[in-house]
Amino acid sequence: MNLPHGLPAYYDDLALSFEEAWGLIAAGVTNRKSPSHMPVVGTVDGFGVPQLRIMILRDVSREARTLRFHTDSRSIKTEQIGQNPATSVLMYDPAAKVQIRMTGTTHLTATGALADTAWSTSTPFARRCYMAEAAPGTPWAKPSSGLPDWIEGKQPEEEQLVDYRSNFAALLVEIETIEWLYLANAGHRRARWQWDAAHNLWTGDWLIP
Ligand SMILES: Cc1cc2nc3c(=O)[nH]c(=O)nc-3n(C[C@H](O)[C@H](O)[C@H](O)COP(=O)(O)O)c2cc1C
């Protein structure tokens, strides 16, 4: 197949576009400079309003179809997920000119081996966020990081973090759809893949952009 000059091999190839999509998603874990390192994660609140926020992508398993994020178990998003696990994840890679929209179901994992490992392999600085005395989003009378005074500006020691482990949770988003939009002057390309649980495979289609 002859592609106009400068277009990638996946331009008109659904299977290659799928490979490229997973490559861009996975780059968010291995490359901190990749835009997919900081996707937008959407949940739905009790009023049915979509709530979006940036989260750091910690791990991706293509085999399990999961994206892992870390958060405070007291945060509003965990409450929303408890009521409605439907989740969207959005990323845009300007260099690749690719937008990826995913939908799935989030499993909150606050205890157990996965959350324990995620906690213990995070840096002490990253874990310091979980030392906040009040839940994230709590109204406060004055400007505050929420951290106890004694740890402000310092890196906590391992033993100082032990008591705060219960404030930590891993979120595993099990992906059910992946939508792809590739921007090109020659004509944009849009595709969508859906997980077919009955046949244990992804099915994909091109869409009009
Ligand atoms: C660059 C960046 C990275 C962030 N990473 C995370 C993260 O990994 N986990 C998290 O819970 N919040 C993260 N946040 C904060 C969230 O965007 C959000 O403000 C916070 O989690 C409260 O959300 P909620 O009230 O919907 O629970 C990050 C924010 C920014 C700007």
The ligand as an ORCA input file, in Angstrom:
! r2SCAN-3c Opt
* xyz 0 1
  C       0.597     16.875     37.414
  C      -0.409     16.360     38.395
  C      -0.335     15.052     38.802
  C      -1.254     14.548     39.719
  N      -1.186     13.233     40.079
  C      -2.119     12.721     40.915
  C      -2.116     11.329     41.245
  O      -1.293     10.534     40.759
  N      -3.077     10.887     42.100
  C      -4.022     11.711     42.627
  O      -4.863     11.237     43.396
  N      -4.059     13.028     42.338
  C      -3.131     13.544     41.491
  N      -3.167     14.880     41.164
  C      -4.178     15.741     41.822
  C      -5.526     15.544     41.132
  O      -5.507     16.162     39.856
  C      -6.690     16.096     41.973
  O      -6.518     17.477     42.157
  C      -6.792     15.418     43.330
  O      -6.494     14.031     43.260
  C      -8.200     15.590     43.929
  O      -9.144     14.966     43.105
  P     -10.592     14.515     43.623
  O     -11.101     15.605     44.534
  O     -11.399     14.369     42.396
  O     -10.439     13.226     44.372
  C      -2.262     15.390     40.247
  C      -2.336     16.710     39.794
  C      -1.429     17.185     38.898
  C      -1.553     18.604     38.434
*
